[in-house]
Amino acid sequence: MGIILSIIVGAVAGWLAGKIMRGGGFGFLINLLLGLVGGAVGGWLFSLLGISAGGELIGQIITAVVGAAVVLWIASLFKK
């Protein structure tokens, strides 16, 4: 069940990050993958800063969205 939940959180995070980062979207599949990577990046960034998003599922989504937005921003630098 953990893998399925991670995929769902990654999909939601990638979609939300694509909406937040205008012009940063790369399509559903790539945004999903960036959302999954963003979950790991967000967790790493939050641990470096000592931030806790709180909550089980909502906290994971917030962390993944922040990480996915960072990943989308970095990917958009290479897209140009």
Phi, psi and omega per residue, in radians:
M1 nan -0.479 -3.118
G2 -1.122 -0.663 -3.129
I3 -1.201 -0.734 -3.141
I4 -1.117 -0.750 3.121
L5 -1.118 -0.683 3.096
S6 -1.101 -0.698 3.116
I7 -1.149 -0.723 3.125
I8 -1.143 -0.796 3.108
V9 -1.078 -0.733 3.111
G10 -1.099 -0.699 3.121
A11 -1.144 -0.790 3.126
V12 -1.126 -0.778 -3.136
A13 -1.116 -0.751 3.117
G14 -1.109 -0.704 3.126
W15 -1.158 -0.829 3.132
L16 -1.106 -0.733 3.126
A17 -1.131 -0.637 3.068
G18 -1.105 -0.615 3.101
K19 -1.289 -0.654 -3.138
I20 -1.202 -0.785 -3.097
M21 -1.605 1.533 -3.123
R22 -1.016 2.302 -3.129
G23 1.360 -0.019 -3.118
G24 -1.649 -0.075 -3.114
G25 -1.311 2.552 -3.129
F26 -2.136 0.243 -3.060
G27 1.784 2.842 -2.995
F28 -1.066 -0.852 -3.049
L29 -1.130 -0.806 3.135
I30 -1.176 -0.684 3.081
N31 -1.103 -0.627 3.074
L32 -1.095 -0.822 3.122
L33 -1.114 -0.717 3.108
L34 -1.179 -0.538 3.059
G35 -1.159 -0.706 3.086
L36 -1.134 -0.791 3.082
V37 -1.143 -0.667 3.136
G38 -1.079 -0.560 3.073
G39 -1.064 -0.746 3.108
A40 -1.219 -0.749 3.132
V41 -1.129 -0.752 3.122
G42 -1.098 -0.737 3.085
G43 -1.067 -0.724 3.116
W44 -1.151 -0.802 3.138
L45 -1.101 -0.771 -3.125
F46 -1.130 -0.653 3.120
S47 -1.202 -0.613 3.081
L48 -1.122 -0.672 -3.095
L49 -1.537 -0.112 -3.128
G50 1.244 0.508 -3.107
I51 -1.756 2.458 3.026
S52 -2.111 2.218 -3.121
A53 -1.354 -0.262 3.110
G54 1.258 2.838 3.111
G55 1.160 2.662 -3.126
E56 -1.304 -1.274 -3.050
L57 -1.353 -0.777 -3.130
I58 -1.102 -0.711 3.106
G59 -1.096 -0.688 3.091
Q60 -1.134 -0.715 -3.135
I61 -1.166 -0.764 3.119
I62 -1.062 -0.818 3.131
T63 -1.062 -0.780 -3.130
A64 -1.171 -0.644 3.131
V65 -1.149 -0.778 3.105
V66 -1.067 -0.812 3.117
G67 -1.110 -0.732 3.137
A68 -1.157 -0.641 3.094
A69 -1.121 -0.691 3.091
V70 -1.127 -0.777 3.137
V71 -1.120 -0.728 3.103
L72 -1.115 -0.690 3.114
W73 -1.095 -0.789 3.117
I74 -1.125 -0.736 3.130
A75 -1.129 -0.598 3.134
S76 -1.200 -0.446 3.069
L77 -1.145 -0.593 3.133
F78 -1.483 -0.342 -3.118
K79 -1.224 -0.523 -3.091
K80 -1.201 nan nan
